[in-house]
Each structure stands twice: as C-alpha cells, then as structure tokens.
Amino acid sequence: MCFALQNMYVGCIKFVHDLQIWVAEPTGREDLCTLVLAYLQGTVPHPPVDNAVNFYQAAKTAAVRSHACHCSL
C-alpha cells in the first residue's frame, strides 16, 4: 500500500512536494482512521474520516470475496 503525502507534518518531519512511503497495510480501524485524517486534514473543514474508512473496508471485503469466488472455479 502506498500513501502519497504532500506538504504534511508527519511526526517531526515536514514532507515537501510529492513523497511516497511504502508501509504495511493497516490492520486496525484506528490505524486507518489516523491515515485518512492525516491525508485529508486541511483539505476540507470536517474530513469524512468514518465514511472513507467504511468505504475502504467494504471495498476491501468485496474484493476479497470476489477473488475467492474466482479462485474456486
């Protein structure tokens, strides 16, 4: 999974321009919420963190189920 960060503070480091960091896929909802908030913060007044995480988790579940169906044929 890759997250592109633009002009965001992450920890003590400020990233300027486009930077891609490869990280392991987050497993917990809290981790997903933290990533979504970090990415959306400052772009909209009240980032739709819960909606974005719900959508991601539903899409991920659907993709896994779809893959399982295709692999069993």
C-alpha positions as CSV (number, residue, x, y, z in Angstrom):
1,M,0.0,0.0,0.0
2,C,1.3,3.4,-0.9
3,F,0.4,6.8,0.6
4,A,1.4,10.0,-1.2
5,L,1.9,12.9,1.2
6,Q,2.0,16.5,0.1
7,N,3.2,19.3,2.4
8,M,2.0,17.4,5.6
9,Y,3.6,17.1,9.0
10,V,4.2,13.5,10.0
11,G,5.8,13.2,13.4
12,C,8.6,15.7,13.4
13,I,9.3,15.7,9.7
14,K,7.7,18.0,7.2
15,F,7.4,16.5,3.7
16,V,7.5,18.9,0.9
17,H,6.5,18.0,-2.7
18,D,5.3,14.5,-3.5
19,L,6.7,11.8,-1.4
20,Q,5.7,8.1,-1.5
21,I,6.2,5.9,1.5
22,W,5.6,2.2,1.3
23,V,4.0,0.8,4.5
24,A,2.4,-2.4,5.6
25,E,-1.4,-2.4,5.1
26,P,-3.1,-1.1,8.3
27,T,-5.0,-3.8,10.1
28,G,-7.0,-1.9,12.6
29,R,-9.8,0.7,12.1
30,E,-7.9,3.1,14.4
31,D,-4.8,3.0,12.1
32,L,-7.0,3.5,9.0
33,C,-8.7,6.5,10.6
34,T,-5.4,8.0,11.6
35,L,-4.1,7.7,8.0
36,V,-7.2,9.1,6.4
37,L,-7.3,12.0,8.8
38,A,-3.6,12.8,8.2
39,Y,-4.2,12.7,4.4
40,L,-7.4,14.8,4.4
41,Q,-6.7,17.2,7.2
42,G,-6.5,20.7,5.9
43,T,-8.3,19.9,2.7
44,V,-11.9,20.1,3.9
45,P,-13.3,21.6,7.2
46,H,-14.6,18.3,8.6
47,P,-12.9,15.4,6.8
48,P,-15.3,12.4,6.3
49,V,-12.9,10.0,8.0
50,D,-15.5,7.4,9.1
51,N,-17.2,7.4,5.7
52,A,-13.9,7.0,3.9
53,V,-12.8,4.1,6.2
54,N,-16.2,2.4,5.9
55,F,-16.0,2.6,2.1
56,Y,-12.4,1.3,2.1
57,Q,-13.3,-1.6,4.4
58,A,-16.4,-2.5,2.3
59,A,-14.5,-2.3,-0.9
60,K,-11.7,-4.4,0.5
61,T,-14.1,-7.1,1.8
62,A,-15.9,-7.2,-1.6
63,A,-12.6,-7.5,-3.5
64,V,-11.5,-10.4,-1.2
65,R,-14.9,-12.2,-1.7
66,S,-14.8,-11.6,-5.4
67,H,-11.2,-13.0,-5.6
68,A,-12.2,-16.0,-3.5
69,C,-15.1,-16.8,-5.9
70,H,-12.9,-16.6,-9.0
71,C,-10.2,-18.7,-7.5
72,S,-12.6,-21.6,-6.6
73,L,-13.7,-22.0,-10.2
